[in-house]
Amino acid sequence: MFRRATFLSWVPASALGLATLGASGVSVPPAPALLAFPDSARCLVQFGPGDTLLPDTIRVALTEPVHLAAAPLPANDAERLVFRQMFETLVRVDCEGNLVPGAALSWSTVDSGSSWTVTLGDSLRTWHNRPVRAADIVAGWAGRMDPAFMSVAALGDRTLRIFLARPVPEPRFLADPGLSLTPSGVGTGQYHPDSVAVPGHLRLLPTDSGRPVLDFLTATGDPRDQLDRGADLLVTDDPSLIEYAEGSGDRTAVALPWSRTYSLVLTQPAESLPPALAPLTDSLRATEFRRALARDAVRAESRESRLPTWDSHRSCGGPITTGRPSDRGRVYYSPGDQTAQDLAERLVALVPRRYGWRAAGMVPSGSDGRAGASFIVADGIADGPTCAVLGPGTIRLPLVDTRARAIVHRGAGVWIAEGDGTLRLEKSTERVP
C-alpha cells in the first residue's frame, strides 16, 4: 500500500510440472542466533562486548546502489539499511514480530481498530533540531497515503487521529517505510546525509556528537574486497560470502529474522485452470514440496513458507482474465535477484523440454503482460497481500521464506535487528572521545 511492489518473476502456470526436485542447494554453516534482551533491547546484533567504545567511524559495505532522492521509500535492501538510520516511523516491528514504539509514545483505539489515536513524544525533532508537531507529520505524509485506506488529523501538537477503511487489531501499518516521518522534507532519525560529497562513499553524520559517523561503501566488484579492506558490517544472503567471512576469525555472521516470502501468484482461480493442471495448487500447498524448493532450488538461506494461501478472487472479486500467447512458456525474473533467478530456473527445469519453456531476466511491462500469466512476487513476511498490489482474481501461493545474515566485525557497535530484517544502530552506541 505504501511500499513498492516488486514483481521478481513471472511463471506461466502451464509451465509447471510435478517432477521430483534434484539436489543443488548450498549448505550454510550454523550462525549465532539473535541475542534476546528484554523490552527496549530485545534483538541486538553485535560481536564482542556491548560496552566496547567505538572509533569515530563505522564502515558499512553495500552490495546495491543507494539513491537518496528515493528516500524514504527504499527500492532495495541497501536503501532500506541506509534509510533506516535516517528516518523514523511512529511504530516499529521488532525481530520477534512485536509492535514496539518508534516516534510514538503510545497508541490506542476506542472503536475496535477502526481508528487509532497516536501520542507523540515531547522530544521528537528533525535533523536540524526543530520540534515536530502532529500537523508537521500530516503535511509530510501528503501524497503518500491511499485515500481509500485511511485519513489522518492532527489533534493539537502531540496527537494524531487516524481513520481506517477497515478495522485492524493493531496499527502495524504505521511501521511501513512509506509512512516515515518527513516534516518539512527532512527526517527525524539519528543520522542525516553529509553535505560534503566523498567519491565512492555515502556518509551519514549523527544528529548528536556522541555517535559514530556511518560510512557506506558500495562494492563495485567482489564484496570480499570490502571485507578485506576492513568493512565493519555487511548484510548478505550469499552463502559463499558468509563462509568467507566466518573463516576470518575477527567476524561473525548473525542470522537475521526471516523477512521475505517468495510466492507464486496465479491470475485466475484454481477451478478455472486446465484439468491437466488441477494438481498444481495442491502440490504447491504441500509442506514437503515447498521444503524441497527451499532445500534444493535456492542458494540463499531459506525454509518452506509458513504463510497461508491467499485468494484475492474471493477477497477482492474481479473478472477471470486470459493472457497473451507471447507470455506463456517464459519465466521472468528481476535481474540481480539471485533467489528469483534460482526459483525461476528450477520451475522451468520441472517442465518437459518439448514445451520450450525458458527463464528470462526481465519483467514485462503493462497489464496485458500480467493477465492470465503467473508470476513470483517477493514480499516482506509481515506484509499482507493486497488487492491493489496483486489485483483481483488472483491466488497467492507462498513458496519459500528467506533471510540474510549480518557479517559483523568485532567491536562494530550494537545494532538492532527489526522485523523486516533491517538493522538500525542502537541509540546507546557511543564512540571513542
N, C-alpha and C positions, 0 to 999 in steps of 0.2 A: 504494500500500500504506500509506504514511504520509501522502500528500498528499490533498487534496480533489479528487475527480474532478469536473471542470466540464463538464457537457453543454451545449454552446453552441448547438447547433441540432439539430433532428430533421428528417430528409429522407426521406419515403417513397420507396422505390426506384422505384416506378412513376411517380414524378413527373419522372424524368429522361429527357430526350431527348438526341440526339447532334448538335444543331444547332451551326453554327459560331458561336464567340463574337464579339461585336462589340467595338469599341474604346471603353472607358470609363475606362481607367486614368489615374492622375495621376502624372506623372513626378516623381521626387525627384532633386535635384541630387547629384552625387557628393560623398561626405563623406570626411574623413580616415579612413584605416584605423586599427585599434587599433595603438598603438605597442608593438612587441615588445621585450621585455627578457629577459635570461637568468634562468632559475631563479626566485628569490624575487620578482622584479618583472617577470613575463612580459607582463602585459596591462594596462598603465597607460593611463589616460584623463586628459588634462589639456589646458589651453590656456595657454600661456606657460611660462616656465622652471620646472622642477620644484623648484628650490631657493627659490622665492619664498615669503617668510613671509606668513602669512595674518592677517586680522583675527581677533578673538576669536569671531566667529560666521559660519557658512556658512548661507545661506538656501536651502532646497530647496523648490521648488514641486511640489505633488502634484495630480493630476487625479482622484483617487479617495479616498474616506474611509478612515481608519485606525481600527481598533478594537483597542486594546491588550489588551482582555480575550481576544481570539482568539489572542494570542501563545502559542507561537512558530509556529503554523500560519497562513500567510498565505492570505487569501481573494482577494486581488487584487495587482496589481503594486506599488501604493503600500505595502501592508503588507509585501510582500516586501522592498522597499528599506529601510523603517524597521526591520523585524525583523533584517535582515542586519547592522545596526550593533550590535544589542543581544545577539544570540545567536551562539554558535559551534557548529559540528559537528565531529566528530572528523577528517573529511577534507573537502576541497573539490575541485570540478572547475573547472579554470581555463578561460580563454576558448578554448583550443585543444583542450579535451577531455581534458587530462591530469589524473590524480588527484594532488593535492598535499596536504601536511599541513595540518590545521586545528589542533584542540586536541591531536591525537595527534602524537607524535614519530615513530612507526613502526608498521607492521602486517606481519604475516607469517602464513603458513599452512603446515601440515605434512601436510595431507591433501587436497591439490589443490582447496582452496577450500571444503570442507565446513564448516570452522570457521576463525575468524580470531582471532589474538592481537594486541591493540592495546596499545601502551605510551603512557601519558600523559606530558606534560611536567611537570617539577617545579614550574614557576611558575604552573600553572593555578589561577585564583582566581575567586571570584564578584565581582559588582559591589561587594560590601561587604568585599572583600579577605580573604575567608575561603578557606583552602585547600580544593581539591576533591579528594576521593578517588574511587577507582573505584566504591566502594559508593554514593556520592552520585549518580553518573551512573545506575547501575542503578535506584535509587529514583526518580530524576527521570523515567525512561522508563516507569515503571509506568502501565499503561492506554493506552500509545501504541504498543505492539508487537503485531504479529499473531502469536499463539502458533503458528500453523501455519507461520510463516515463519522465526522464529528464537527462541532463548533466549539469555540472557547471564548471565555470572557474574563477580564481582569476585575476582581472584586477588591479594590484597594491596592496597596503596593505589594502585599506579600501573599495574595491568594488568587488562585486560578480556579475557574469552574469549567469543566469540560463535559460536553454533552455528546452522547454516542447514539448512533442509529440502532445499535443492538447492545444489550447489556453484556458485560464481561465480569467474571468473578474477581479479577484483579487487573490493574491498569498496566499490563506488560507492554502494551503498545507504546508507552512513554519511554521505553528503553531503546526504541528504534533510532538509528543514527539520523534518519530523516527528520526527527524532532529534536535534534541537538539545539542547544540554546545559542542563538546568534544575535544578540541585541546590537543594534547599530552596525550589523555586518561583521562583528568580531566575536571571538569565543569567550568562554568563561573558564576554560581549563587551566591546568598548571603550566602550560607552555604556549609560546607564540613563535611564529617564524622570525628568524634573524633577518633584519633589513639589509644586511651586507651579504651578497651572494658569494659563495665559495664554489668554484667549479668542481663538479662531481660530488658535492655534498649538499645535504639539506639539514641545516642546523636549526634546532628548536631551542630557544632561550627560556629559562624559568621565569615565572612571574614574581618570584622572590629569590633572594640571594642564597638561600640555604639548600638549593637543589642543584644537581649537576646539569651541564649542558648535554643535550642529546644530539649526536652527530650521526645522521643516517647516510649510508653509502649504498648506492645501487650497484650490484655486481653486474658488470658487463660481460664477464666470461664465466669461468668456473667459480662458483661460490666458495669452494675450498680455499681459493686465493685470499678471500676476505678473512677467513678464519686464520690462515697462516699469518696475515698481517695484523692480527690482534683484535678482531671484532669481538665485542663483549657479549653480543646477543644476535642470534639468527633464528627465525622461526621457519620451519620447513616440514614437508611431509615426504621428502626424498629419502628412501631407506639408505642409499649409498652415502649420502651426505651425513646422515645421522651416525652411521657406522664409523665414518672417517673421524667425526668429532669425538665420539666416545673413545677412540683409540689414543687421543692426545694426552689424557691424564689430567689436564687442567680445565676440562669442560665436562659438563654432564648434559644429557638430553632428557628433559622432563616432559612427560606425556601431558598434553593439554586436554581439555574436555572434548568429548565427541561433539562436533559442532556443525557438520554439514551432511545433508542427506541427498543422495542421487536417486532420482525417481524416474520411472518410465511413465510417460503420460500418453494415454490413448485419447484421441479426439473424437471418439464415438463410443457409445455404451457397449459393454461387453456382449449384450444379447444381439447386437447388430453386426458383430464380426462374422466373417465366413465360417461355416461349420467346421472346416479343417483346422481353424484356429481356436475352437472352443476351449481346448485345454490350456490355452496360453495364460489367461489371468489366474487360473487355479495354480499353475506351476509357479508363477512369479509371486504368488502369495505364500507359497510353501517356504518354511524357515530353512529347510535343508538346501533348497535351490539358491536362495539368497546367500546362505552361508558359503556355498561353493563359489558364487561370484566374488564374495569378499576375500575368500582364501586364494583363489586361483586366477582371477581376472584383473585385480587391482594391485598395483605395486605399493601404493600408499597404505599406511596402517588403516585397516577397515574392519567392519563387522557387518553382519546382516542387520538391516534396518529394523528398528523396533516400532516404527510408526505404523498406524493403521492405513488401510486403503481409503482414499477419499474420492467420492463420486460426485463431481460437480453437475452432472446431468440431473441428479436428484436434488442437489443442494442449490443449484443456480437456475436450472431449467435451460431452455435453449434448444435449437434445432440440431439434428444429426447432420454432419457435413460430410462431403466427399472430397477427396484430394486430387491433385494434378498427377497424371501418369508420370511426369518427369521427376516427381519427388519420391516415387516408390522405388524401393530397392537400394536406397542410399542411407547411410548412417552418418549424419552430420555431427561434428563436434567443434567446440571452440578451440582454435589453435592456441597452444601454450598450456592448456589444462590437461595434464598427463592422465589424471583419473578419468576424465571424459573420454579421452582417446582410448585408454585401456578398455573401458566398458564398450565403447562403440566397436572396436576391433574384435572383441570376444563375441559380441552378439552377432556380428557378421559371420564369424567363423562357425557359428552354430547352424548356419543355413547351407544346404547343399549348393555346391559351386555352380550347378547348372542354372540356378536362378540369377546369377550375376550380381549379387549384392556386393556393395563395397562401402568402405568408410571414406569420408571426405572431410578435410579440415576447413570447413566453412559453415556459416549459418545462413540459410536462406532468409531473405527479407520479404516483408509483405504477408498479409493474412492468407493469401492463396497458398503460400508455401507450407503453412501450418495445417490447413484444412484437410482432414482425413488422414494425415500422417500421424506418426507417433514420434516422440522425442524424449530426451532425457533432460531434466532440469536439476539444478543444484540449489537447494535452499538451506538456510540455517535450520538446525533441528528445532529451535524454538519458534520458528516462523510457521504459521499455519498457512495452507494453500488458500488462495482467494480466487473468486470468480474473475476479478479484474486482471489477475496475472495469468491464470490458466485458461480462462474463457469458459463459456457454457458448453455442456455436452461432452465433458472430458472425465477421464478416470486417471487418478494418480496412483501408481503402484510403487511404493518405496522399495528400493533395492538394497543399497548399502549406505552405512554411515562411515564417515572418515574423520580423522583428527590429525593434527600436526604435533610436532614436538618443539619445545624451546631449547635451543642449544645455548647454554648459559656458561659464561666464563666465571671462574672463581672470583668472588668479590664484586660481581657486576650489578649489585643492587638487589633490592627486593621488589619483585613485580607481582601484581595481582592478575590471576587468570580469570577472565569473565566468562559468562555462559556461552558466548559465541566463539570462544577460543582465542580471543584477542587479549593481549597483555596491556596493562596500564601500570606505570611506575608508581609504587606505593608512596603515599604522601609523606611518610616519616623518613624516607631515604635522605640522608644528609651527605654532603661532600666533605672532603678534607679541606680545612680552612686554608 
